[in-house]
Amino acid sequence: MIEVVKAKYLKDYQIMVFFNDGKNGIVDLKNDLWGEVFAPLKDVKKFKNFKVEFDTIAWANGADFAPEFLYNKLQ
């Protein structure tokens, strides 16, 4: 099972994500911020205020991405 163990905001909508299998890389979520839950995260101040919880990255408004989704977006 893929899990996010650490994440660090870089710039714009880019986050460096570290996974439990040792893989890591940059995830750019700019084009994934649509819909009722994710649209508010287009405000970079809100976007960069995330935390790692429940094995992925999550925001205070309840938005999160499946760890597998993030893993597949690694650059």
N, C-alpha and C positions, 0 to 999 in steps of 0.2 A: 504494500500500500504506500503510495507516494504521499509525503507530508512535507509541508513547509516548516523549516526549523528556525529560519531567520530571514529577515527582509530589511532592506535599507532603501530609503527614498534617494533617487539620484537627481533627476530634473524633469521638468514638464510632467509627463505621465509615465515616466520610466522608474521601475523599481528593480533593484538587484535582489534576486530571490535565491535562497539556499535550501536545498532539499535533503531529506534524510538519507538518500542514496549517494550523497557526495557531489551530485551535480549542482551547478549554479549558473546563473546568467542573468541577463537583462530581459525584463518583460516590459514591453511598451503597450499600455492599455488605452491609448488615446482613442482608438476606433471602437472600443468595447464599452464606452460609457454612454449607453442609451437606455431608455426605459425609465420607469418611475423611480426605481431604487438607485440606479447608477448615474442618471443625468445630473443630480446635484454635485457629483464628484468632478464635473467639468470645471468647477471652481478649484484651482490648484491648491488653495489654502486648505480646502476640505479633503482633497485627494491625498495630499501628503500626510494627513493625520490618520494613519492606519495603525493596526497592531497585528501581531501574529497571535491567532487564537483558533482553536478547533482545527488545528493542522493546516491553516491557510491564512491569507491576509484578510482582514475584516475592518470595516469602518463603523463608527458609532451609529450611523443611520440604519444599520442592519445589512448593508451590502457586503457581499463577499464573492470570491470566485473559487470554484472547485480547484483543488491543488493540481489535478490532472490537466485542467484547462491551462493553468499557468505553466506547468511543465512542458506542454506542447507548444507554448509560445516562446520558449527560451530562444534568445538570439546568441 
